[in-house]
Amino acid sequence: MESMRTLNINQIRLAEEGQLLVVVDLAPEEDFAFIYRAGMEIGWRPAERALASPAPRLGGWSYADWFRQILRAAAGEYGATLVIDRNTTWSVPVDVRRQIESAVS
């Protein structure tokens, strides 16, 4: 079995429509275009080069839940472990950042 590849997360932000966007440090020729095959409601937004959750739904999952789902989808479909590091930039409310950080610590 192929070993997992570790990729740093460059940015975590929210789209105008409210989706959680996770920009991964990928080479220009790489993408996650087939992430949908994981069947986990995670999509690839080529213009932003970001993995994306669905838009928030009333009574739906939290951003931390969707962040974990993005991690699971990348691992399952691409064998990639996505990691937050000191260079990750955040463009989310402070409470969302705290929820995501505690979800993965």
C-alpha positions in Angstrom: 0.0 0.0 0.0 1.2 3.5 -0.8 2.2 5.6 2.1 0.4 8.8 3.1 1.7 12.0 1.7 1.8 15.0 4.1 0.7 18.4 2.6 0.6 21.7 4.4 -2.5 23.8 4.4 -1.7 27.3 3.1 -5.0 28.9 4.0 -8.3 28.3 5.7 -11.1 30.8 4.8 -14.7 31.2 4.2 -16.2 31.8 0.7 -18.8 34.5 0.3 -21.5 31.8 0.3 -20.2 30.5 3.6 -18.4 27.3 2.4 -15.2 26.4 4.3 -12.3 26.6 1.8 -9.0 24.8 2.5 -6.1 25.8 0.2 -3.4 23.1 0.2 0.2 23.6 -0.8 0.1 21.8 -4.2 2.4 22.0 -7.2 0.8 24.0 -10.0 0.1 20.8 -12.0 -1.6 19.1 -9.1 -5.2 19.3 -8.0 -7.9 17.5 -6.1 -10.4 17.5 -9.0 -11.6 14.0 -8.2 -12.2 14.6 -4.5 -16.0 14.2 -5.2 -15.3 10.5 -5.8 -14.9 10.1 -2.0 -18.7 10.6 -1.7 -18.3 13.0 1.3 -19.8 16.2 -0.1 -16.4 17.8 -0.5 -15.7 19.6 -3.8 -12.7 21.1 -5.6 -12.9 24.8 -6.6 -10.3 25.2 -9.3 -10.4 29.0 -9.5 -9.4 29.2 -5.8 -7.4 25.9 -5.9 -9.3 25.0 -2.7 -11.2 22.1 -1.2 -14.7 23.2 -0.3 -17.4 22.1 2.1 -21.1 22.6 1.1 -22.8 25.8 2.0 -23.9 25.9 5.7 -27.3 24.4 6.4 -29.6 25.3 9.3 -29.0 22.6 11.9 -26.1 21.2 9.9 -22.5 20.5 10.6 -20.1 23.0 12.2 -17.1 24.3 10.3 -15.0 22.0 12.5 -17.0 19.0 11.4 -16.6 20.0 7.7 -12.8 20.5 8.3 -12.5 17.0 9.6 -14.6 15.7 6.6 -12.2 17.5 4.2 -9.2 15.8 5.9 -11.0 12.4 5.7 -11.8 12.9 2.0 -8.2 13.9 1.1 -6.9 11.0 3.0 -9.3 8.5 1.5 -9.3 9.7 -2.2 -5.7 11.0 -2.5 -3.7 9.4 0.4 -2.9 12.9 1.6 -2.6 14.0 5.2 -3.4 17.7 5.3 -1.8 19.6 8.2 -2.1 23.1 9.7 1.3 24.6 10.3 2.7 27.9 11.5 2.5 29.3 8.0 -1.2 28.6 7.6 -3.2 31.8 7.1 -6.7 32.1 8.6 -9.5 34.2 7.2 -12.3 32.9 9.5 -13.9 34.3 12.7 -11.8 33.6 15.8 -14.4 31.1 17.2 -14.3 29.1 14.0 -10.5 28.9 14.1 -10.6 27.8 17.7 -13.2 25.1 16.9 -11.1 23.8 14.0 -7.8 23.9 16.0 -9.4 22.0 18.9 -11.0 19.5 16.5 -7.6 18.5 15.1 -5.4 18.7 18.3 
